[in-house]
Amino acid sequence: MTTNQWEELKQFLHFNDSQEASDKDDPERDRLYKVRPLLDHLVAKCRELPKLQNLWVDEQLVPFKGRSSLKQCLPNKPQKWGYKLFLLWDECGLMHNFEVYTGKILPQPGFPDIGASGNIVLRMGSVIPRDLNYILYFDNWFCSVHCR
């Protein structure tokens, strides 16, 4: 595909109506508004996958070198710059839930507020059935007294 073909495709490819987007100065706006339907569909499909007993909550960096207000720097990762994701995955590497980091981590309605890292564990683990014996692992960034 040539550059011109790609640019023409990008011009007509939309996942959400740009006219309904909130103002860029609004602190409550969804920074992923333009791709939110696509992300929601991907998350819904990931949640339908059968889960194995051992599950992990972890952060992942999708490398990106361009300009973006969502780009994060994680100095302890091999690729230092990119989009930060929080994932729930199993021992086979299948992803069952994910969330793109867009800034400050706020508590979600229906979940207790136990700090930024604890809130992520609760949201990622919310797709795990409660009546079955799953084992959830997470690293030291997610550990707090409330998470244990």
SERO-4910 file (N, C-alpha, C, O; in steps of 0.05 Angstrom, whole numbers):
BEGIN
 pado doro    nc1    nc2    nc3   cac1   cac2   cac3    cc1    cc2    cc3    oc1    oc2    oc3
  Met    A     17    -23      0      0      0      0     18     25      0     37     27     16
  Thr    A     12     43    -17     28     67    -19     20     87      3     -1     84     16
  Thr    A     37    107      7     31    127     27      5    142     20    -11    148     38
  Asn    A      2    148     -5    -23    163    -13    -48    146     -9    -68    156      0
  Gln    A    -46    120    -14    -69    102     -9    -75    101     21    -99    102     29
  Trp    A    -54    100     38    -59     99     66    -71    125     76    -90    124     93
  Glu    A    -62    147     67    -73    173     75   -102    176     67   -118    186     81
  Glu    A   -109    166     43   -137    166     34   -154    148     51   -177    155     58
  Leu    A   -144    125     58   -158    106     75   -163    119    103   -185    117    114
  Lys    A   -143    131    114   -145    144    140   -166    167    140   -180    171    160
  Gln    A   -169    180    118   -188    202    115   -217    192    119   -233    207    130
  Phe    A   -223    168    110   -250    158    110   -255    138    132   -278    129    135
  Leu    A   -235    129    147   -238    109    167   -244    123    194   -227    136    205
  His    A   -269    119    204   -277    130    230   -291    109    246   -305     92    236
  Phe    A   -287    110    273   -300     92    291   -321    106    308   -338     93    321
  Asn    A   -320    133    309   -338    149    325   -342    175    311   -325    184    295
  Asp    A   -364    188    316   -371    214    304   -355    236    317   -358    242    340
  Ser    A   -337    249    301   -321    271    312   -337    295    320   -328    311    337
  Gln    A   -361    299    309   -377    322    315   -388    320    344   -394    341    356
  Glu    A   -390    296    355   -401    292    382   -380    291    403   -386    288    427
  Ala    A   -355    294    396   -333    293    415   -334    317    434   -342    339    426
  Ser    A   -327    313    459   -327    335    478   -303    353    473   -284    346    458
  Asp    A   -304    377    484   -283    397    480   -257    388    491   -256    374    512
  Lys    A   -235    395    478   -208    386    486   -200    398    513   -182    387    526
  Asp    A   -212    420    521   -206    432    547   -221    419    570   -215    424    593
  Asp    A   -240    401    564   -256    388    585   -238    367    598   -230    348    585
  Pro    A   -234    369    625   -217    349    638   -230    322    640   -216    302    645
  Glu    A   -256    320    637   -270    295    639   -273    280    612   -285    259    611
  Arg    A   -262    291    591   -266    279    564   -251    253    562   -231    248    575
  Asp    A   -261    236    545   -249    210    539   -227    215    518   -233    222    495
  Arg    A   -202    211    526   -180    216    508   -178    195    486   -162    199    467
  Leu    A   -193    173    488   -193    153    467   -220    152    453   -228    132    442
  Tyr    A   -234    175    452   -261    176    441   -263    166    413   -281    152    406
  Lys    A   -244    173    396   -245    166    368   -243    136    363   -252    127    342
  Val    A   -230    122    380   -227     93    377   -241     77    398   -238     52    399
  Arg    A   -257     90    415   -270     76    437   -288     53    428   -287     32    441
  Pro    A   -304     55    407   -320     32    399   -303      8    391   -310    -15    397
  Leu    A   -281     13    378   -263     -9    370   -251    -22    395   -250    -47    397
  Leu    A   -241     -6    414   -230    -17    439   -251    -32    455   -245    -54    465
  Asp    A   -275    -22    457   -296    -36    472   -302    -62    459   -307    -82    473
  His    A   -303    -63    433   -308    -89    419   -285   -109    424   -291   -132    429
  Leu    A   -260   -100    423   -238   -117    428   -239   -128    457   -234   -152    461
  Val    A   -245   -111    476   -247   -120    504   -269   -140    507   -265   -160    521
  Ala    A   -292   -135    495   -314   -154    497   -307   -182    485   -314   -202    497
  Lys    A   -293   -182    463   -284   -207    451   -263   -221    469   -263   -246    471
  Cys    A   -245   -206    481   -225   -218    498   -238   -230    523   -229   -251    532
  Arg    A   -259   -218    533   -272   -228    557   -287   -254    551   -292   -270    570
  Glu    A   -294   -260    527   -308   -284    519   -290   -308    518   -299   -331    518
  Leu    A   -264   -304    517   -245   -327    515   -245   -344    540   -248   -333    562
  Pro    A   -243   -370    537   -242   -387    561   -217   -382    577   -195   -379    566
  Lys    A   -220   -381    604   -197   -374    621   -185   -399    633   -200   -418    640
  Leu    A   -159   -399    636   -145   -420    651   -144   -412    680   -151   -389    687
  Gln    A   -135   -430    697   -136   -425    726   -117   -403    735   -125   -387    752
  Asn    A    -93   -401    724    -74   -381    732    -76   -357    715    -73   -358    690
  Leu    A    -81   -334    728    -85   -308    713    -66   -287    725    -60   -288    749
  Trp    A    -57   -269    708    -38   -248    716    -49   -220    709    -61   -217    688
  Val    A    -45   -201    727    -50   -173    720    -22   -160    717     -5   -163    735
  Asp    A    -18   -147    695      8   -135    690      5   -110    673    -15   -106    660
  Glu    A     27    -95    672     27    -72    653     44    -79    629     63    -94    631
  Gln    A     37    -68    607     51    -73    582     55    -47    567     38    -29    569
  Leu    A     77    -44    554     82    -20    538     82    -27    509     97    -44    500
  Val    A     65    -14    494     64    -17    465     82      4    453     76     28    455
  Pro    A    105     -4    442    124     16    433    112     36    412     98     28    394
  Phe    A    119     62    417    109     83    399    129    106    400    135    115    422
  Lys    A    139    115    378    159    136    378    148    163    368    162    183    368
  Gly    A    123    163    359    111    188    348    102    206    371    109    202    394
  Arg    A     88    227    363     78    246    383     50    239    391     32    234    374
  Ser    A     45    238    417     19    232    428     18    240    457     38    237    471
  Ser    A     -5    251    465     -8    259    493    -11    234    511     -9    237    536
  Leu    A    -16    211    500    -20    187    515      6    171    519      7    151    533
  Lys    A     27    179    505     53    165    506     65    167    535     65    188    547
  Gln    A     75    144    545     86    143    571    116    134    569    124    123    549
  Cys    A    131    141    590    159    132    591    161    112    615    155    119    638
  Leu    A    170     88    609    175     68    630    205     61    628    212     44    611
  Pro    A    222     73    644    251     69    641    260     41    647    282     34    637
  Asn    A    245     25    661    254     -3    667    246    -23    646    252    -47    649
  Lys    A    233    -14    624    225    -32    602    245    -30    580    258     -9    576
  Pro    A    248    -51    564    267    -50    541    260    -28    521    278    -13    512
  Gln    A    235    -25    514    225     -3    498    215     18    518    195     13    531
  Lys    A    227     41    519    221     60    541    196     78    535    184     87    555
  Trp    A    189     82    510    167    100    504    145     86    489    150     69    472
  Gly    A    120     92    496     98     80    482     72     83    498     70     98    517
  Tyr    A     52     68    489     26     68    502     26     47    524     34     24    520
  Lys    A     16     55    547     16     37    570    -11     23    572    -32     36    571
  Leu    A    -11     -3    574    -35    -19    577    -34    -35    603    -12    -43    612
  Phe    A    -57    -39    615    -60    -58    637    -75    -82    627    -95    -79    614
  Leu    A    -64   -106    633    -74   -130    621    -81   -151    642    -69   -152    663
  Leu    A   -101   -167    636   -107   -192    650   -102   -214    630   -116   -216    609
  Trp    A    -82   -232    635    -76   -253    616    -71   -279    631    -67   -279    655
  Asp    A    -72   -301    616    -68   -327    629    -41   -339    622    -25   -327    608
  Glu    A    -37   -364    631    -10   -376    628     -4   -383    599     20   -387    592
  Cys    A    -23   -383    581    -18   -388    553    -13   -362    538     -7   -362    514
  Gly    A    -16   -339    552    -11   -314    539    -36   -301    527    -34   -281    513
  Leu    A    -60   -314    532    -84   -302    521    -93   -279    539    -93   -280    563
  Met    A   -101   -257    526   -109   -233    540   -140   -235    545   -155   -240    526
  His    A   -148   -231    570   -177   -233    577   -189   -206    583   -214   -204    584
  Asn    A   -173   -186    589   -183   -159    594   -160   -140    591   -137   -147    596
  Phe    A   -165   -116    582   -144    -96    580   -156    -68    582   -180    -64    578
  Glu    A   -139    -50    589   -146    -22    592   -123     -5    584   -100    -10    591
  Val    A   -128     16    568   -107     34    559   -105     56    580   -125     68    587
  Tyr    A    -80     61    589    -76     82    608    -78    110    595    -64    115    575
  Thr    A    -96    126    605   -100    153    593    -94    176    612   -100    199    605
  Gly    A    -83    170    634    -77    191    653    -82    182    681    -79    158    688
  Lys    A    -91    200    698    -96    193    726   -116    171    728   -137    171    715
  Ile    A   -111    152    746   -128    128    750   -149    135    772   -142    138    795
  Leu    A   -173    138    763   -195    145    782   -211    120    789   -212    101    774
  Pro    A   -223    120    813   -240     97    820   -264     96    803   -276    116    795
  Gln    A   -273     72    796   -296     67    780   -321     63    798   -318     53    820
  Pro    A   -344     71    789   -369     66    804   -373     36    808   -369     20    790
  Gly    A   -380     29    832   -384      1    838   -360    -14    849   -362    -37    857
  Phe    A   -337      0    850   -313    -12    861   -303      5    884   -305     30    882
  Pro    A   -292     -7    905   -280     10    926   -255     24    917   -241     14    899
  Asp    A   -249     47    929   -225     62    922   -202     53    940   -201     60    963
  Ile    A   -184     36    930   -162     26    946   -135     35    935   -114     22    940
  Gly    A   -134     57    921   -110     67    910   -108     59    880   -122     42    870
  Ala    A    -90     73    866    -89     70    837    -83     42    829    -97     31    812
  Ser    A    -62     30    840    -55      2    832    -76    -18    840    -82    -37    825
  Gly    A    -87    -15    864   -108    -33    873   -133    -31    856   -147    -51    850
  Asn    A   -140     -7    847   -163     -3    830   -160    -17    803   -179    -28    792
  Ile    A   -136    -18    793   -130    -32    768   -134    -62    772   -147    -75    755
  Val    A   -124    -73    794   -128   -102    799   -157   -108    801   -166   -129    790
  Leu    A   -173    -92    815   -201    -97    817   -216    -96    790   -232   -113    785
  Arg    A   -209    -76    774   -222    -74    748   -214    -97    729   -231   -108    715
  Met    A   -189   -103    729   -180   -125    711   -191   -152    721   -199   -169    704
  Gly    A   -193   -156    747   -203   -181    758   -233   -183    758   -244   -204    765
  Ser    A   -247   -162    751   -277   -162    752   -289   -182    732   -312   -189    735
  Val    A   -273   -190    712   -284   -209    692   -280   -238    701   -289   -257    687
  Ile    A   -267   -243    723   -262   -270    733   -287   -280    748   -296   -266    766
  Pro    A   -298   -303    740   -321   -313    755   -314   -318    784   -293   -329    790
  Arg    A   -332   -311    802   -327   -313    831   -331   -341    842   -319   -347    863
  Asp    A   -346   -357    829   -353   -383    840   -333   -405    832   -338   -428    839
  Leu    A   -312   -399    818   -292   -418    809   -265   -412    822   -260   -389    830
  Asn    A   -248   -431    823   -222   -428    836   -201   -418    816   -187   -434    804
  Tyr    A   -198   -392    814   -178   -380    797   -156   -369    816   -162   -361    839
  Ile    A   -132   -369    806   -109   -357    821   -100   -332    806    -93   -334    783
  Leu    A   -100   -310    820    -93   -284    808    -66   -275    818    -62   -273    842
  Tyr    A    -47   -270    800    -20   -261    807    -17   -232    797    -29   -224    777
  Phe    A     -1   -217    812      6   -190    803     33   -183    816     40   -194    837
  Asp    A     48   -165    804     75   -158    813     74   -137    835     53   -129    844
  Asn    A     98   -129    843    101   -111    867     88    -84    863     82    -71    883
  Trp    A     85    -74    838     73    -48    835     44    -48    843     33    -28    852
  Phe    A     31    -71    840      3    -73    846     -2    -81    875    -25    -82    884
  Cys    A     19    -87    891     15    -96    918     11    -73    937     26    -53    937
  Ser    A    -10    -75    953    -15    -57    975    -29    -72    996    -38    -95    992
  Val    A    -32    -61   1020    -45    -74   1042    -74    -81   1034    -84   -103   1041
  His    A    -87    -63   1019   -115    -68   1012   -119    -89    991   -140   -102    989
  Cys    A    -99    -94    974   -101   -114    952    -98   -142    963   -108   -161    951
  Arg    A    -84   -145    984    -78   -172    994   -101   -186   1006    -99   -209   1015
***
